């Protein structure tokens, strides 16, 4: 099973965590419904199995921003997860494709 790189987002224009397209990650909405409040700024939702589209409450964990970053800085664990390589190639700032 391969993990995808994108979160499922739902349009919620009045939500405090809405992005510039007025969308919120579905995992955030599921966790907020479970704990019956909005997430604090220092809280994030972690997908336990690494599959970002698996938003079952059993797969979600509420962690601090610092703890979430610590888990993904552990390169041995992070690199062992399968990645989905389909889709458009990413040319970061350094490798931007010239048109």
MARVEX-188479 format. One record per atom (N, C-alpha, C): x, y, z; residue in three letters. Coordinates in steps of 0.05 Angstrom, whole numbers, plus 5000, padded with zeros to 4 digits. Atoms other than C-alpha are relative to their C-alpha. Example, Ala and Ser with C-alpha at 12.3 -4.5 7.8 and 13.67 -1.06 7.14 Angstrom:
BEGIN
501849765000ALA;524649105156ALA;501850245000ALA;498449764999SER;527349795143SER;498550225014SER;
//
This chain:
BEGIN
501749775000UNK;500050005000UNK;501850255000UNK;498449765001UNK;502950674981UNK;498550235013UNK;501249764988UNK;501851315019UNK;500050234980UNK;500249765017UNK;499651944984UNK;501150245014UNK;498749774989UNK;502752624994UNK;498050225007UNK;501949784997UNK;496353034997UNK;497849935020UNK;502250024981UNK;491153145050UNK;497350044986UNK;502749945011UNK;483653115035UNK;499150265014UNK;500849744989UNK;480953815044UNK;497050054994UNK;502949955002UNK;473754055054UNK;499750315002UNK;500449725000UNK;471254755039UNK;498450085025UNK;501249884975UNK;469655125105UNK;501050285002UNK;498949735001UNK;470455875093UNK;500250145027UNK;500049864974UNK;468956085165UNK;501749855021UNK;498450154981UNK;473655585198UNK;502650155006UNK;497549864993UNK;479655875237UNK;502549894986UNK;497650125013UNK;484555395202UNK;499749994969UNK;500450015029UNK;481955515131UNK;502350134986UNK;497849895015UNK;487255635079UNK;499050224981UNK;500949785017UNK;487056175025UNK;497949924980UNK;502250105017UNK;482355734984UNK;497649935017UNK;502250044981UNK;477755695045UNK;499549715006UNK;500350284995UNK;479054955055UNK;501549925026UNK;498850104975UNK;480854555118UNK;500549704996UNK;499550295002UNK;484053865124UNK;497849855014UNK;502150174989UNK;478953325135UNK;500849885027UNK;499050114975UNK;483253025190UNK;499650195024UNK;500549804979UNK;482753675230UNK;497150015007UNK;502849994995UNK;475253685223UNK;499149755016UNK;500750254986UNK;474652955246UNK;501050015029UNK;498949984972UNK;479153085307UNK;498450215016UNK;501549794986UNK;475353725325UNK;497249895008UNK;502650124993UNK;468753345322UNK;500249805023UNK;499650204979UNK;471652805366UNK;500550135027UNK;499449884974UNK;474253275420UNK;498150235006UNK;502249804997UNK;468353765411UNK;501150285006UNK;499049724998UNK;472554405404UNK;501950044976UNK;498049945020UNK;477154755355UNK;502849935011UNK;497350064992UNK;484454555356UNK;501450265008UNK;498449784992UNK;489255025391UNK;502250044979UNK;497949945020UNK;494755365350UNK;502449815003UNK;497750184996UNK;500054905382UNK;499349714997UNK;500850285003UNK;496254265366UNK;499949934970UNK;500250105027UNK;496653845303UNK;498949715001UNK;501150275002UNK;493453195279UNK;502149834985UNK;498050195011UNK;498252615265UNK;498549754990UNK;501050255011UNK;496452025220UNK;501949785009UNK;498350204987UNK;499051415258UNK;501249824978UNK;498950195020UNK;499750955197UNK;501350144976UNK;498649855021UNK;502551515152UNK;498350044975UNK;501749965023UNK;496751485102UNK;498350245004UNK;501249754995UNK;494352195097UNK;497050014992UNK;502950015007UNK;487552005067UNK;498449835019UNK;501350174981UNK;485951525124UNK;499250165024UNK;500849814979UNK;482051995169UNK;498149875021UNK;501550134979UNK;478851475215UNK;501150105027UNK;499149904974UNK;479151705287UNK;502049825013UNK;498150204989UNK;482951065305UNK;502850054989UNK;497449955012UNK;488551295259UNK;501050285006UNK;499249734994UNK;488852015284UNK;500950045029UNK;499049944973UNK;492752275343UNK;500550305002UNK;499649724995UNK;492852965373UNK;502650045013UNK;497449964988UNK;499953195385UNK;500750304998UNK;499149725001UNK;503653845396UNK;501650044974UNK;498449945024UNK;507154185337UNK;502849905003UNK;497250084995UNK;513954035368UNK;500249694998UNK;500050295001UNK;512253295377UNK;499649904971UNK;500650085028UNK;509553245306UNK;502550044983UNK;497549955014UNK;515953555278UNK;502149805007UNK;498050194991UNK;520253095320UNK;499649724987UNK;500650265012UNK;516752475292UNK;500950004971UNK;499349995028UNK;518052695220UNK;502950074995UNK;497149965003UNK;525252905233UNK;501549755004UNK;498750264997UNK;526852185250UNK;500149884972UNK;499850085028UNK;529352025180UNK;499849704996UNK;500250295003UNK;529851275191UNK;497149924998UNK;502850065001UNK;522451235206UNK;498750134976UNK;501349865021UNK;520451755155UNK;500749884972UNK;499350105026UNK;524351455097UNK;499149714996UNK;500850275003UNK;521850755111UNK;497149984990UNK;502750005009UNK;514750955093UNK;499950024969UNK;500149985029UNK;512850825020UNK;498850264991UNK;500949755011UNK;511551434977UNK;498649954973UNK;501350015027UNK;506951544917UNK;501750184982UNK;498349845017UNK;511351774860UNK;498650084974UNK;501549925024UNK;505851884809UNK;499350305002UNK;500749725001UNK;503852574787UNK;502150184988UNK;498149815011UNK;507453204764UNK;502550005016UNK;497549984985UNK;514753254782UNK;500150265015UNK;499749764985UNK;516453764835UNK;502750124994UNK;497549855004UNK;521554284815UNK;500150215022UNK;499949804979UNK;523254644879UNK;501250264990UNK;499049745009UNK;525955354877UNK;502649974984UNK;497450035013UNK;532855104857UNK;499849884972UNK;500250155025UNK;530454654800UNK;497550084984UNK;502449925014UNK;524655054773UNK;500449984970UNK;499850045029UNK;523254884701UNK;499750274986UNK;500149755014UNK;524655474655UNK;498149984977UNK;501950005022UNK;519155644606UNK;500750214979UNK;
//
